[in-house]
Amino acid sequence: MAEVWLEGIRFPTAFAFDDRDRLYIANELGDLVRVNDAASGEPPTDVVTVSSGIEVPLGLVFYDGALYVSSTGEITRITDEDGDGELDSFKTIVNDIPVPGNHQNNGPAIGSDGKLYVPIGSSCDACGEEDVRSASVTRFDLDGSNQEVYARGLRNVYQLAFHPEDGTLWAADNGRDDKGYAVPEELNLVVEGGAYGYPDCWGTNGGRRCEGTIPPIAELPSRSSADGLVFYTGSQFPSDYTNNIFIKLWGDGDGSTGKNVVRIELTKVEDRYTARVSNFATGFKHPLAIIVAPDGSLLIGDHGAGTVLRVSYVGS
């Protein structure tokens, strides 16, 4: 069952729950909003603006008492320094991420190694990059130090997520935009030192110069803009949904592809993954952010409609 859970959230881009089950929502206008009564699953009534003026925040992750915000060229850590329960101490820990063109740094994740992994988009639709961090996943210590490129050749990953069981890193990547519908979007298993082909190679041996690159685990519809990604870790849905991936497909401007959410069932045999992709939900204007709520439902931010929808399981 799908229902509008929250309205009036203009252009939502990212979600994160803190350790008190309060939901933080970033929007493209630069606001950071907190939903204090998000845990019950009921439509919330206690919604406050925590901060404004952030330059295009496109990613949030909460870890060990701190909220990390990925905004244009920067990573900011927000903490509760005085112990009053409010995240109100802002510190920019990275301020030199390249943003020379079409894309920027997006939705981060924190690994079991206690490192911050940040996807950084390319500077164009299809080109070689001057900065090795562009079109990459870059890794940092939690204080922003020890910056290093973890994987490359990923044009514009919007959201990273670690597998809840084996700790592998996953991302949906958006392929180059100058080949019409020939280039698919991708679901990738991201490994340290991996090269994923952008700009020359795409999909499974598409394009050229594919030698030494890692093909995707699954191909997704071309020009659908595969963005928000989450593993299902709740207990509300049937057990065969456990550790499935849900990906938001923003959608092409002409409406011919995307504007939906897909479900991806992963199968692992002897350390090799295969994937089965199926349609899960439709009817969005431009879906972008997604997260598993404490009650096991899915919260889906429709950037185009300015709403957050709640998808819950009510039985067959």
C-alpha positions in Angstrom: 0.0 0.0 0.0 1.3 3.5 -0.9 0.1 6.7 0.8 1.3 10.3 0.9 3.1 10.5 4.3 4.4 14.0 4.2 3.6 17.0 1.9 5.2 20.4 1.4 8.8 19.2 1.2 10.0 21.0 -1.8 12.5 19.1 -4.0 13.6 16.4 -1.4 17.0 15.0 -2.3 18.2 12.8 0.6 17.1 11.0 3.8 18.8 9.8 7.0 17.5 8.5 10.3 19.5 9.4 13.5 19.9 7.1 16.6 16.6 8.5 18.0 14.6 7.5 14.9 14.2 11.1 13.8 14.2 11.5 10.0 16.4 14.2 8.4 15.4 15.4 5.0 17.6 17.5 2.7 16.1 19.5 -0.1 17.6 21.0 -3.2 16.9 24.5 -2.0 19.5 24.1 0.8 17.2 23.2 3.7 17.7 20.5 6.3 14.4 19.4 7.8 13.9 17.0 10.8 10.8 14.9 11.3 10.7 14.3 15.1 7.8 11.8 15.0 8.9 9.6 12.1 9.1 6.2 13.9 5.5 5.2 14.2 4.6 5.1 10.5 1.7 7.5 11.0 1.7 10.8 9.1 4.0 13.1 11.0 3.0 16.4 12.7 6.3 17.5 14.3 8.5 18.8 11.5 11.1 21.4 12.0 13.7 23.1 9.9 17.2 22.5 11.3 19.3 24.6 8.9 19.0 26.6 5.7 21.5 27.9 3.1 23.3 24.7 2.4 24.5 24.7 -1.2 22.6 21.9 -3.0 22.7 19.0 -0.4 22.4 15.7 -2.3 23.4 13.2 0.4 23.0 12.4 4.1 24.4 9.7 6.3 24.2 9.4 10.1 26.9 7.6 12.0 28.1 7.4 15.6 26.2 10.5 16.7 27.0 12.7 13.7 25.1 13.6 10.5 27.3 13.9 7.4 26.0 16.2 4.7 27.3 16.0 1.1 26.7 19.4 -0.6 28.3 21.2 -3.5 32.1 20.6 -3.2 31.9 19.9 0.6 31.2 17.4 3.3 29.9 18.8 6.6 29.7 17.0 9.9 26.9 18.1 12.3 27.1 17.0 15.9 25.5 17.6 19.3 28.3 19.2 21.2 26.4 20.4 24.2 24.4 17.2 24.8 21.0 18.8 24.5 19.8 16.4 21.8 20.1 18.9 19.0 22.5 18.4 16.1 23.6 22.0 15.9 27.4 22.1 15.7 28.5 22.4 12.0 32.0 21.6 10.8 33.2 21.4 7.2 35.5 18.5 7.0 36.1 18.5 3.2 36.0 21.6 1.1 37.9 20.8 -2.1 35.8 18.2 -3.9 35.8 19.0 -7.7 32.6 20.4 -9.1 33.7 21.8 -12.5 30.7 21.0 -14.6 27.4 19.0 -14.7 27.6 17.0 -11.5 28.9 17.1 -7.9 29.4 14.9 -4.9 26.3 12.9 -3.9 25.0 10.4 -1.3 27.8 9.0 0.9 28.0 5.8 3.0 30.1 4.7 5.9 31.8 1.3 5.7 32.6 -1.3 8.4 36.2 0.1 8.3 34.8 3.4 9.7 35.6 5.3 6.5 33.4 7.7 4.6 32.8 6.8 0.9 31.6 9.6 -1.3 30.5 9.3 -5.0 31.7 12.2 -7.1 30.1 12.9 -10.5 31.8 13.6 -13.8 32.5 17.1 -15.1 30.5 16.5 -18.3 28.2 14.0 -20.1 31.1 12.2 -21.9 34.7 13.2 -21.5 38.1 12.4 -20.0 38.6 14.0 -16.6 41.4 16.3 -15.5 40.8 15.6 -11.8 41.1 11.9 -10.9 38.4 12.3 -8.3 35.8 13.2 -10.9 33.6 10.2 -12.0 34.8 8.2 -9.0 34.0 6.9 -5.5 36.5 8.6 -3.2 37.2 7.5 0.4 38.0 9.6 3.5 38.6 9.2 7.1 35.7 10.5 9.2 37.6 13.8 9.9 37.9 14.4 6.1 41.6 13.4 6.0 43.4 10.7 4.0 41.5 11.3 0.8 41.9 8.6 -1.8 40.2 7.4 -5.0 38.6 4.0 -4.2 37.1 3.2 -7.6 36.9 5.1 -11.0 35.0 5.2 -14.3 31.6 5.8 -12.7 30.0 8.8 -14.4 27.4 9.9 -11.8 26.6 7.6 -8.9 23.9 9.2 -6.8 23.8 6.9 -3.7 26.1 4.4 -2.2 25.1 1.5 0.1 26.9 -1.4 1.8 25.4 -4.9 1.8 24.0 -5.6 5.3 25.5 -9.1 5.4 28.8 -9.2 3.5 29.7 -5.5 3.6 30.2 -5.2 -0.2 29.7 -1.7 -1.7 26.9 -1.1 -4.3 26.0 1.8 -6.5 23.7 2.7 -9.4 25.5 4.6 -12.1 24.1 6.8 -14.8 25.8 6.3 -18.2 27.0 8.9 -20.7 24.2 11.0 -22.3 25.4 11.5 -25.9 24.5 8.1 -27.4 20.7 8.4 -27.3 19.2 5.2 -25.7 22.2 3.0 -26.5 23.9 3.3 -23.1 22.2 1.6 -20.1 22.2 2.8 -16.5 24.0 0.2 -14.3 23.9 -1.5 -10.9 27.6 -2.0 -9.9 29.4 -3.9 -7.2 32.1 -1.4 -6.4 35.5 -2.8 -5.4 38.7 -1.1 -4.4 40.8 -0.2 -7.4 38.0 -1.1 -9.8 37.6 0.6 -13.2 34.0 0.7 -14.5 34.6 2.0 -18.0 33.3 5.6 -18.2 33.5 7.3 -20.6 34.4 4.7 -23.3 32.9 1.4 -22.1 29.4 0.8 -20.8 27.1 -2.0 -19.9 28.5 -5.5 -20.7 31.2 -4.8 -23.3 29.4 -1.9 -24.9 31.4 0.8 -26.5 35.2 0.4 -26.6 38.2 0.0 -24.4 36.4 -2.4 -22.1 39.5 -4.5 -21.4 40.3 -4.4 -17.6 37.0 -2.8 -16.7 34.3 -4.3 -14.5 30.8 -4.9 -16.1 27.7 -4.2 -14.2 25.8 -6.8 -12.2 22.6 -5.5 -13.9 21.7 -3.2 -16.7 18.9 -0.7 -16.1 16.8 1.3 -18.6 18.8 3.8 -20.6 18.3 7.5 -19.7 16.2 6.6 -16.7 18.7 8.2 -14.2 19.1 5.5 -11.6 19.6 7.4 -8.3 18.5 6.7 -4.8 19.4 3.2 -3.6 18.7 1.2 -0.4 19.0 -2.3 0.8 15.8 -3.6 2.5 16.6 -4.4 6.1 13.2 -4.2 7.6 10.9 -7.0 8.8 7.5 -5.7 7.6 7.8 -7.0 4.0 7.9 -10.8 3.4 11.2 -12.5 4.0 12.1 -12.8 0.4 12.5 -9.0 0.3 15.3 -9.1 2.9 18.5 -7.5 1.5 16.9 -6.8 -1.8 17.9 -3.5 -3.4 15.4 -0.8 -4.3 16.5 1.9 -6.8 14.7 5.0 -7.8 14.6 5.8 -11.5 14.2 9.6 -11.9 13.0 9.3 -15.5 13.7 10.9 -18.8 12.2 14.3 -19.5 9.8 12.9 -22.2 8.4 10.3 -19.8 9.5 7.4 -22.0 11.6 5.7 -19.3 11.9 5.8 -15.5 9.7 7.6 -13.0 9.4 4.4 -11.0 11.1 2.2 -8.4 12.7 -1.1 -9.2 13.3 -4.1 -7.0 16.5 -6.1 -7.5 16.9 -9.5 -6.0 20.5 -10.5 -5.6 21.8 -14.1 -5.7 25.3 -14.9 -4.6 27.1 -18.1 -5.6 30.8 -18.6 -4.8 31.4 -14.9 -4.4 29.7 -14.1 -7.7 26.5 -12.0 -7.8 23.6 -12.2 -10.3 20.5 -10.0 -10.2 16.9 -10.1 -11.1 15.2 -6.7 -11.8 11.5 -6.2 -11.5 9.2 -3.1 -11.4 8.1 -2.3 -7.8 6.2 1.0 -7.8 5.1 3.6 -10.4 3.2 6.8 -10.6 5.9 9.3 -9.5 6.8 12.6 -11.0 10.5 12.3 -10.3 11.4 9.9 -7.4 14.8 10.5 -5.9 15.5 9.7 -2.2 14.6 6.4 -0.5 15.1 4.9 3.0 13.8 2.0 5.1 11.8 3.4 8.1 12.0 2.0 11.6 8.7 0.3 11.2 9.9 -1.5 8.1 8.0 0.5 5.5 9.8 2.3 2.7 9.8 6.1 2.5 10.1 7.5 -1.0 10.8 11.1 -1.8 9.2 12.4 -4.9 11.3 15.4 -5.9 8.9 16.4 -8.6 5.8 16.4 -6.4 7.3 17.7 -3.2 6.0 14.8 -1.2 7.3 11.8 0.8 5.3 8.6 0.2 5.2 5.6 2.5 5.0 2.1 1.0 3.9 -0.6 3.5 3.0 -4.2 3.3 -0.6 -5.1 4.1 -0.6 -8.7 2.8 -1.8 -10.3 -0.4 
